[in-house]
Every structure is written in C-alpha cells, then in structure tokens.
Amino acid sequence: KVWPMPMEKEYNEMIKSKIADLSNVGGRYAGATTAALFLQHFVDEKKPFAHIDMAGPVWSTKTGATGWGAKLITEWVCQQGT
C-alpha cells in the first residue's frame, strides 16, 4: 500500500543539526516523516517525490532479505512508460 506522508512542519525541528545544515537522523519517533522532510530539502518544490520507508520490512532475521518494495518499484517504473 502507498499513501501520502504527513509532512508536518514542526517535525523539521527533529532534523536540525548543531554542526551541519541538516541531520539525516530525526530521532526515535516519526522516522518515516522526518526522512521524507529531510529529502524534501533536496527536491524542487514543484517536483513530486516519493520516500519509500523500507528499512524495517526489507530484512527478516529468519530468512534474510525479503525483497519487500521490489514489486512496488518495478510496477511504478513500468507505469512510467505508459
């Protein structure tokens, strides 16, 4: 499933850095949201972008790599040609 991220501006506080322009680690909470906000700083405002948060489901301690997200990305790429 795919859905829009909640791009709440107050979460920008979580990616501030004392030594860099931005921190790419937002903390323990709102990880997917802070990751999307981080990426937003590098994309033109008029350009849509996607953040695919696959860090958790991409790996299983029992079976190894799950392939999670591969089908989603493949289907999206194929749709771009139509």
N, C-alpha and C positions, 0 to 999 in steps of 0.2 A: 504494500500500500504506500501511497505517496500523498503528502499533504503539506500545505504551507507552514513554514516555521513561524513561531510567534516572535517577531523581530522587535521585542520590547526595548526601547532606547535606554531604560535605566540599567539594563544588563551591560551596557558599554563600560560602566564603572568597573566591572569584573575583568575587563581586558586591558585596563590601563597598566602602564609599567613605569617604574621609577628610573629605569636605565635605557629603555627603548621607546619607540613611538607607540608600540602595542605589544601586548603579551599574547602568545598564541595558546595559552592555557588559562581558561577562565576560572578555574577553581573546581570544587567538588560538585556544585549544583549548577543546573542549566547548561550542561556541557554542549549539547547539540545547538542550543540557542546561541551561546557565546561563540561557538565555532562558526556559525552562519554569520554572526555580526562581524567577526574577525575577517572573514572572506569578503564581506560587503565593502570593506575599506579598499579593496583591490579591484573592484569591478565598477565600470561606468554605471552611474545611477540609472541610465536609460536601458541598460542591458540586463535582461533576466538571467539569473544564475541558480544553480542548484547545489545544495550541500547534502551529500549522501552520508548519513551517520551510520557507518557500518563497523565501527571498532568492536562493539560487543558481539553481534551475531556472526561475524566473519570467522570466528575461531571457536572450536569446541575442544575442551580438554580431553574428551573421549575419542573423537575421530580426527582431530586436526582441522585443517581448512574446510570450511563449509561451502564455499562458493557463493555465499549469500551476497546478493547485489549484482552478480554477473548477469543474470537473466534480465533484471531491470535495465541495466546499462545497455545490454545488447538490443533489447526491444526499442529503447529510446533512440539509439544510433540508427537502427533500421528505419524508424519512422521519419528521421530527418531527410531521408532521400525521397520521400513521397510527397 
